[in-house]
Amino acid sequence: MAADTTLLGHLATDPFSRTIPKGIILMVAASVCIKGQVSRSRGGYFPHIDGLRCLAIASVVGYHAQFPFPLGGFVGVDLFFVISGFLIISGLDRDLQKDGIRFRAFYFRRIRRLMPALLPMLTFVLLAGVMIYSPVDLKTLAASMLATMLFAANIFFYTKSGYFDTAAETRPLLHAWSLGIEEQFYMLVPFTVWALWRMFGSRYAYAMAALLIASFVAAVVTVAYAPTAAFYLMPQRAWEFLAGGLVGIVGPQLPASRRVREVVAAVGLSSIVGSILFYSATMSFPGATAALPVLGGVTTIWADLHGRTATGRLLASRPFIWLGGLSYALYLWHWPILVFGRHLVGGDVSLPGRLGLVGLSVAVAWISTRLLEDRAQRSFSFSRPLRLLAPTAAGVVLLMACAGVIFISGGWSQRRSSEHWHMIERDTWSNPDRETCFVGTTSSPRARTIADIEAGRVCHMGAPGKQVQYLLWGDSHAEALRNAFDIAGRKTHLAGAYVGEGGCPPILGIDDVSRGSDFHCKDTNRAVVDFIKREHITIVVMHSRWIGVFVHDFVVPNNKGQVIHGDDRVAMAQQLMRTIGELKKIGVTTLLVGPMVEPGYDVPGAIVGPACCSSAPRQLYVRSHWLHSAEAINRLLKPMANAHGIPYADPLLTYCADNKCPANRGTLPLFYDYRHVSNFGAALFAHEAAQLLLAGKTQHELFQKHR
């Protein structure tokens, strides 16, 4: 949400979704909001709250649909958190002023608000996944559904945000991360408010302010060192809820003149709109940067607590209120509809297609709101709780049972023939010994370790029976190109080897602050350099998923001991050149392979078609935003390599033409999953790899003559 995708990606990421990282950032989802009877405060119903919901959901949907704007639509999440904090905590404060908090009634209202719309969406997602997903993806979907129904989706996606996880925009329940945060907030907030009231009485707002400050400081610190945790975990998001809650408690006691409120409302709305329009997924977020939209939401809410402002009248206009009233259902439905639509298309979805998917999402949200949410609000009361709780519990148990069976069965492979699954299995198209060639990324007992590198047990390629002359060094993307350099080595009569760790760029001292103790990149890279020295290797080819290196999560100390983050692209590229300089000192000629494009979807699965039915092979293409990302990295690395006299190979020249990059040739995929080039695809790069090795050999011979 982030970030999917990434991310979209970062998720987005990068997408996301950073891997959520950026990609992850590149791909982030919207938070659940509360509407209807809970949007009443001491002054009555505030229609501008629904207007703020409209602004938040419109920005998030536009961001996820990859419209030309808004670039910072992911801040709609933070605005939703502020609104939820305002409505929930101000309601609890009113209860305290009367006869105390009624906990059972509070949780009944939350169930009545959330579940009637949530369960049908989850049912749709599971059925659609069964129809179109491969066993691997369906098993992951089942796990995410179990986490969603256990109020832990944010924790699940936090643990699944690593380097090898699928792209953010392929997870139809990624948006449930914010629902998990909301649900955890609902579970804790009534007890927290009650406890603070018991300890501090009417001054409990001061204690809440202290909690806000502590959470904000934690967010600022965490986003610098573990941005994925700051993005997904509730303690680092709690200050946003508390900011809304404090304005709900204190705001009605702070009247101001109309002129002051008009100015404050205009500034607040401008802050929200400005962050939506001008923030970008490359920013470090959340943390201090989230303060602007949060303060904008707080001030816009406060300004209309004592009377309508011009800004409030705009937000209370009929179109704003109409869309704001659909915001919860639209939040639930838009992301899975976009994900499944992209999956079925394979490649880019046109702008009219994305508009159509958003229009479908709005229509489904309207039906859900009118037939499910509104009816649930009217039909179920606390006086007859079983009328709601019994069917809700039955639905939850049934969905969890179905998801559990799918997960235990490994994705229900019995749906189709073994030949069908073999065609879309990633191992069918990757290097046969892929899992045994790099460090720390698989559970295979044959997987390489740092001790293997130190002992010289590496994967060999190229001309057989000779001493290793060239080394392919990098992450799993470098390993995916192994077939190209194997063919190239045989053509040029050079013996070679591959070595590296999954997710580990070939940059000395680099680390990923979002990953745990299973990441040994610094030690692996140091062992690689020792191997180069010990084996007297003369040529080193460096390749990595450069698109994923230039994100905030990757850090490396510069020559002054200062920490460089990957999103400082020039500084990180200089650290790459510094590593190359270290190799040059020991007489090694270094070659650089630029960024590889990524399709952004499961290419073998798209070729075979949905699991529900057969489909004729079609021409697939890499999604355009991945091509643009690769081109941007190329514009950074290529001139720098040329300036340092480093031979450079650009994969885009092999795989792309006329701003299009094919992802298949008939039934043969050029990529074996969402981002790695297949064994067949790598062979297409063999000629360029051979030219690169010959250039390196020539350069090294010249270097030896002039030593």
N, C-alpha and C positions, 0 to 999 in steps of 0.2 A: 500499500500500500501501500506497500510501499515500497515508499516505497515503496506492488507488487509490487516492481518491477520495476519493479524496477524496475523498476523497475522495473518498475518497472521498472525488477529489474531489477536504482540504483538501480522495483522492484523494482518495480520494476523492475522495481527497478527498476535493475538492475538490476523497473523494473525493476518487484521486485525483489531491479532490481538485486543497486548493488546486486550481484547475485543478490541481496537486499541491500544488501548493500546498494550500490548505485542502481545496477540494474534494477536492484530491488527498489529503490527510491523511484527508479524509472517507472515501476509498475504498481503504488499504495491505494488502499480502499477507504471508504467512508465509514464513519461511526454511526451506531444506532442513535436515534434521537427520540425524544418523548414529546408527544403532542396531546391535544385534546384537553381533558379536564385538569391535567397537571400543569398547564400553562396559565394558571391563575395564581396571582400573588395577592398581596394585601390590597392592592389597588384594583383588583379585578383581572379580566382577561386582557392580555397584551398582544394584539395582532402582529406587532412588529417582530415578535419571536418567530412566528411562522414565516415572516419575510426573511429573517436571518436563516432559517432552515432552508428556504428556497435558494438563497445565495450559496449556502454551503453545498447542498446536493447538486445544484447546477454546475458548480465549479469542479466537484469531484467527478461527476459523470463526464463532463467535457474533457477532463484530464485523462480519464481512463479510456475514453473513445478516441484519444489522440487527435482531437480537433486542433486547428492551428493555435488556438488559445483555449483555456488559460494555461500558461506555463507552470504556475504555482497552484493549480487547483487542489493539490493534496492538502493545503491548509484548511480545506473544508472540514477535515477530520477534527482539527483543533477547535474550530468554531462549534462543531457539534458537542464536543466535550464541555465547552463553556456553557452551552445552553442546557445540557443535561445537569451539570452541577448547579446551575441557577434554579432550575425547576425542582429538582429532587431535594436539595438542601433547604431551600426556602420553604418547601412543603413540610419538611421535618421540623423546621423552626416554628412554623405555625402550630404544628401538633404539640410541640413542647410548651408553647404559650397557653394551650388549652388544657388538655387532659393527658398529655404525654404521648410518646410514640407507640402506636399500635403495630407491632412488628408483623403479626400475621396478616393484617390488612395491607401493610406495605408490600409484602412479597406476593400476596394475591394479586394486587394491582399490577405488579411487574410481570407476572405470568400472563395475566389477561392482556397486557399490552404487547408482549413480545411473541408469545408462542403461536397464536392463531395464524399469523403471517409467516412465521419462521418455518414451521413444520411442512407446509406445502412446498416452500422453496427447496427445502432439503430433500423432500421426496422427488421433486423434479430433477434435481442435480444427480441424485443417485440413479434414477432411471435413465437419464441421458448418458451418464457415465457407463452404465452397463451396455448401452446401445453402441457407443462409439469408441470407448477407450480400450487400449491394450491392457493385458493383465498387470503389468508394472504400474501403469498410470491409474488403473482402477483400484489397485491395492493402496496406493498413496491417497487417492480420493477417499476411500473408506476410512483410513486412519484419520484424515482431517475431519471427516464427519463425526467420528467418535469424539475427537477433541472438541469440536464445536458444541456438541450436546453435553459435554462435561464442563462447559464454561472455561475451557483452556485453549481455545484456538490460537490466541496470541503466543502462548508458551510453545505450542506445537510448531507454529511457523517460525518462531525464533530458533528452535532447535534444528529446523530443516532449512535454514537460510545459508547453508554452506556452499562451498564452491561448486560441488557436483550436483546440487539440487536442480530440478528443472526450472525453466524460465518462469518468472512470476505470472506472466500472462497465460500460462497453461493450467493454473490451479483455480478451479471454479469456486472454491470456498476460501480463497485467500482473504477476501474482504471480511471474513468472520473474525480476523484478529482484533478488530476494533470492537466487535460485539463481545468478544471475550473480556476486553478491558472494561467495557460498560458493565457486564454482568459481575465482574469482580468488584467493581465500584459499588454496585447495588448490594452485594453481599456484605460489604464492610461498612458502608456509610451510615446506616441507621445506628449501628452499635457504636461507631466512632462519635457521632453527634451526641448520642445519649451519654456516653462516657465523659465527653468534654463538658457537657452540661452539668453532670453530677459533680465533676471536679471543680469547675470554674464558675458555675451559675450563669448569670446573664452576661458575663464577660467572656464566655467561651469562644467568641469570635476572635479574640486575641490569640488563643491557643491554636485555632484553625489557621490564622495567619502565619503562626510559627511553623505549622506543618507545611503550609504552602511554600514558605521560603526554603525549608529543608528539601522538599521535593524538587523545587526549581534548581537548587544548587546541585542536587544529585543528577538532574537531567543534564545540566551544563557540563559537569565533570564526565558523566558517562558517555555523552555524545562525542567527547574528544578522544576517549580511549576504547569504548565499546559501543559504537553507534548503533549496531543492530539491537543490542539490549535496550538502549535508550528509545529506540523506535517501537519495540514490541511490548515492553514490560510495563505493568501498571504503576509501580512506584514512581517511575520517571515521568509518567503522564498525569499523576494525581494532582499536581499543582494547577493544571488547566481546569479540572472539575472544581477544585477549591476556589479558584478565582471567580468562577461563576457563582459558587455557593456564597461567597462573602458578599458579593453585590446583592444577592437575594436577601441576606440577613441585614446588612448595614445600609444598603442603598435606599430603602424606604425612609430611613431616618436622616438622610442627607439631602434635603431639598435645595434647590438652586433656582435662580431667576431663569426666565424663559430664554433670555439671550445667551446665558452661559450654557444652558442645555442644548440650544441650537448649535452652538459652536462645537460642543463636546460630541454631539451626535454626528455632525458632519465630519469631524476629524476621525471619529471611530470608524465610520463607514468607509472613509477614504483609506484608512489603515488596512481594513479588510480587503477592499477592492485592489489596493496597491500590491499587497502581498500575493493575491490571487493572480494578478497580471504579470508581476515582475519577479517573483521568486522562481527558482528553477530547481530541477532535481539534482543539480550538481552541488547545491549548497549543503553545508552541514546542518542537518535537521533531524529531529527537533532539538530543543535547547534554547539558547538565547534568541535565536532567529524566530522561534515560535512565539516569543513575547509580543511581537507586533500584532499578529492576527488575534491573539488572546486578549490583549488590551483593547483592541478594536471592538471585539465582541462584548467585553465587559462595559466599556463606556457607551456603546450603542444601546445596550440593554438598560443601563442606568438612566440615560437621558430621557427615556419615555416613561419612567416609573411615576413621574409627578405631572404628567400631561403630555399631550401629543406634540412632537416636533415635526418640522418639514421632512426630515429624514425618516421619522417614524411613519408619517403618512405615505411616503413612497414605499416603504417596506410593507405597509398594511394595505396596499392596493390589491385588487382582486387577483391578478395573475400571480403575484408573489404568494398570497395566502393559499391559492389553489395548489401550486406546486409544492409549497411548504407542507401542506397537508398530506401530500403523497410521499414525503421524503423518506420515511422509514421503509415503506414497501419498495420504493424506487431504489433505495440503497441495497435492499436484499436482492432484487431481481436483476439490476442492470449488469453487474459483474459476471454472473454465470452466463447470461445471454451473450455478452460480448465474447467471453472465453470460448463457448461452444461454437459461436458463429465463426470466430477466427480459426478454430480447429477444423471445421468442416470445409472452409475455403482453402486453407493452406496458402501461405504467402500473405500479401497485403490485402486487406479489405478496403475497397474504394471508399471515398468520402460519402457518396450516396448510400453505400452499403452500411457504413457506420451510422449514418443518420437514420437509416431504416431500423437498425438494431436498437438504437436509443429510443426511437418512436415505439417499437414493440415493447421495450422495457417500461415506458411510460404507460402504455395501454394495460399491460399486465399489472403494474403498480396500482392503477386506478381500480381495476377489478378487485385486486386484493384488499385495497383500502375499503371499498364500499361493501363487498360481500363478506369479508372476514374481520377486519379490524373494527369497523364501525359497528357491525352486528355484535361482536364480542363485547364491546363497551356497553351496548344496550341490554344484552341478553343475560350476562353473567354478573351476579352480585355476590358480595361476601356472605349474604344470608344463606345462599345455596352454593357453597364452594365446590361440591362434588360435580355439579353440572359442567364445570370447566376443568377441574383437576383430573377427573377420571379419564375423559377422552384424551386430554393432553398427556397424561402419564402413559396411556396405552400407545399413543402415537410415538412417544419418545422410545419406549421399550421396543416397539416393532422396528423402528428405524435403526436403533442401536444393534438389534439382533441381526438385521440384514447386513449392516455395515460390518459387524463382527464376523459373520460367516464369510463375506467376501474377502476380508483381510486375512482370515485364517487359511482360506483356500488359495491364497496367493494371487487373487484377482480373477477367480472364476474362469480359468482357461478353457473349461469345457464348453463355453459358448460357441467356439469355432474350432475348426480342425487344427491339428498340430502344424500342418503346412502353412496355414494362415499366420499363426503366431511366429513360426520360423522366419517368415518373410519380413516381419516387423521387429524381430528380436535384434537388439543392438549388437549382441555378440556375433550375429550373422555377418555384419558388415564392418566390424572393427578388426584390428589386428588380433589374430588368434591367441597370442600370448600377452595381450594388453595388460591383464591384471597382475602379471608377474614382472612387469618391467619398470614400474615406478613405485616410489616409497609412500607409505602411509595413507593410502586412499581406499584400500579394499580389506576385507576380512579374510581373504584367501591366505592359507598357510604358506603359499609359495610367493607371496608378495615380497618385493624387495624391502630391505631395511638399510639403515645407514651403515650397519656393520657389513652388509653385502658390498656397498660401494667401497668401503675401506679395504675390503678383501679382494676387490677387483671383479666381483661377480656382477656383471652388467649384461644388458642385452646387446648382442653383436649384430652387425649388418654389413652390407657392402661386400667387397671382394673377400672370399674365404681364405683362411690359411695364412693371413698376414698380421703383422702387428698393427694395432689400432692407430690410425693416423688422424682421423677426425672424430669429433664427439658432437652429437646432437644433445644440447643441454636445455631443459625447460620443463614445463608442466605437462598435463595430459594433452594439451593441444600440440605441443612439440612431439609427444609420443604418437599422436594421431598421424603426423606427417612422416612417421618412421618409414613407411613403405616407399615414399618418394625418395628418401635419402638412401634406402637400401638399394633401389634400382639405380640411383645416381652413382653410388659407390661402385657397383658392379660395372657400370659403363666406363667410369674413370679409373678403374683398377685400384681403388682406394678402399681400405678396410676401416670400418667405423663402429661406433657404439652409441647407444642412447642411455642417458642417466638423468634423473630428476625426481621431483616429488609432485604429486597432484596438487594443483592450486598454488604452486610455489614458483614465482618468476625467477629467472636467473640473474638476480641482483644481490650482491653480497650485503648481508646485514638486514635484509628485508623481513618484515613480520606482518601478520594480519591480526589486528587487535580484536576482531570479531570472532576469532576461532579459539578453540580451547587447547588443552595440553597435548592433543593428538597432532598438532601442527608443529613440525620440526624444521621449518624452512631454513632458518639460519644455520642450523647444524648440517642439514643436507647440503646446502650450497658450499659450506666450508669443506665438507668431505669431497665434493665434486672437484674443487680446486686442488685439493691434495691428490686426488686421483689423476688429474691432468699433469701435475708435476711428476708424480711417481711413474706414470706410464709414458712420459715424454711426448704427449700428444701435441701436435703442431697446429691443428686447425680445430676451432670450436665454432659450431653453429648455434646461435642463440635464438630461441623462439618461445613465445608464451601467448597466453590470451591477453594481449596488450589492452584490449578494450576493458578488461576487468582489473588490470593493474592500476589504471589511473583513476582510482576511487579513494574515498577517504579512509577506508579500512586498512589499506596497506600503508605501512610506515617504515621509514629507514632513516638512520642518523646520517647527516652529511659530514663532511670532513671537519666541521667545527663542533660536532657532537649535538647539533640541533636536530630535532625530529622533523622529518619531511613527510607530509601526507601525500598520498597518491593523487588527490584532486588538485594539488599544485603540480600540474603536468610538466611544466618546464623543469622544475627542480627535481622531480622524480626521473625524468629523462636524463638529466645530468648525472644522477646516481647510476643509471644504466651505463652511461659513458665512463663513469668512474670505475665500474666493475671491468669494463673492457680494457681500460687503462691498466688495471692490476694484472690482467692476463698478458697484456703486451710487455709488461716488465719481465715476465718469465719466458718471453720469446714465443708467445702464442699469437697466431693470426686469427682474428675473430670475424665471423660473418654474421649478418643480422637478417632474419626473416621478419617482414612486417606483419601487420595484423591480418588475421584470417576473418572473413565474413562469417556471420552466424545466421542460420535460417530463422531462429526464434520459434520453431515448432518441430514436432517429431516428424522428420522427413519420411522414414520408412513407413510409418503409420499412415501418413497422408497419401503416399503412393498406393498402398493397398486399399485404403478407404476405410470408412467406419466399420466397426466390428459387426454391425447389424446387417450389412449387405455388401455385395460386391460392387466394384466401380472400375471403370476403365482407367488405365494410367493417364495422367494428365501432366502437362508441363507445369512444374512448380518453380517458384522463385524465392530467393531470400527476401525477407521483409526489409523495406527500404530504409527504415531507421537504423538497422544494423549496418547496412552499407555506408550510410552517412557517418556513423560512429567510427567505422574502420578508416574511412577517408580522412577524418579529422586526426586520428592517431598517425596515419601515414604522413600527413602534412607536418607533423611534429618530428617524427623519428627520421624520415628520409633525409631532409636537409642536414640534420645533426650528424647522421652517419656519414654523409658525403663530406661534411666539413672535417671529420676525423679520419677520412680515408678508409672507411669501413665498407666493404662490398655489401650491397643491400639488395634483397629480393622482395618484390612486391607481389603477394599472392593475388591481389585484385586484378592484376593484368592477366592472370591465368583463368580466374573463375568468373570474371565480370566483363560485360561489354554493353555499351550504350545505357549505362546506369541500371543494368539489370544483371542479377547473378543467378543463373539456373541452379536449382537444388537437386535436380535429377537428370538422368538421361534415359528416358523410357522407364523401365522398371528398376533401373539401377540408381540407388541414392548416392549423391555426392557427400552426404553427411549421415552418420549412423545414429544421431539423436538430434537434440535441439541446437547443438553448437559445435560438435566435433566432426572433422572431415572423415569420411569413410575410407576404408582401405582402397576401394576403387577410385574415390575422389582424390586421394593422395597421389595415386599413380599419375594423374594428370599433371602434377607439379614436378614430376621426375626430371623433365628436361631443364627447367629453371634451377632445380636443385643441383643437377650436374654442372651447369654453367657456373653456379655459385661456388661449388667445390673447386672447379678448375681455376676460378679467379682467386680463391683463397690459396691454392697450391702455388700459383704464379707469384702472388704477393709474398708468400712466405719464402720462396726461393730467392726473390729479390732482396728481401730483408736479410737473409742469411749471407748473401754476397756482400752486403754493405755493413755488416757488423764489425 
